[in-house]
Amino acid sequence: MTNGIRMRLISGAAAVCAAGALVLTASPAQATSASTSVGLPGGNKVSVNAWHCGFYVSACDWKASIKMSGTNPRKAKWIQNRAELQAHGISVSLTISKNPEATLTMKSRSLGEVRWKNTNANISDTYGQMRPGGATTYVSTRSCGSAQVTSAIKVSEKCAYAGAA
């Protein structure tokens, strides 16, 4: 009888460990994201997207983009993404990595801006990793995009915010 109880306890512990592994594995899929879009003359559409991890221990992946879809025209003269990455809390700091094409400007210890302007293209996307420090309670990603589609069609900056309200 003691062996039967021990086997059930071991089986129960294995199930709890497996469930914990499942939760940790599933967490990154629960990302924080936001999107906004606007229609353009000629039938094209521009979408601005912001995304970052929903769970992190020491680092959090992030992505921001502006994308033009449609065929009238297929590519914009230029299209630009500007991402604001921020750590929120008391006495916080932030380290940011980014894709090589983009420029990074730290506005403060807890706020960085990553910018990339792409020419003769339909997308400008930036990505990297945030490493918050201090007493960070949460991080946020604000993605803003603008474009000069044709000489007559210009998209003023539109933004999407992913983070706590």
Secondary structure, 3 states (H helix, E strand, C coil): CHHHHHHHHHHHHHHHHHHHHHHHHHHHHCCEEEEEEEECCCCCEEEEEEEECCCCCCCEEEEEEEEEECCCCCCEEEEEEEEEEEEEEEEEEEEEEECCCCEEEECCCCEEEEEEEEEEECEEEEEEEEEEEEEEEEEEEEEEEEEECCCCCEEEEEEEEECCC
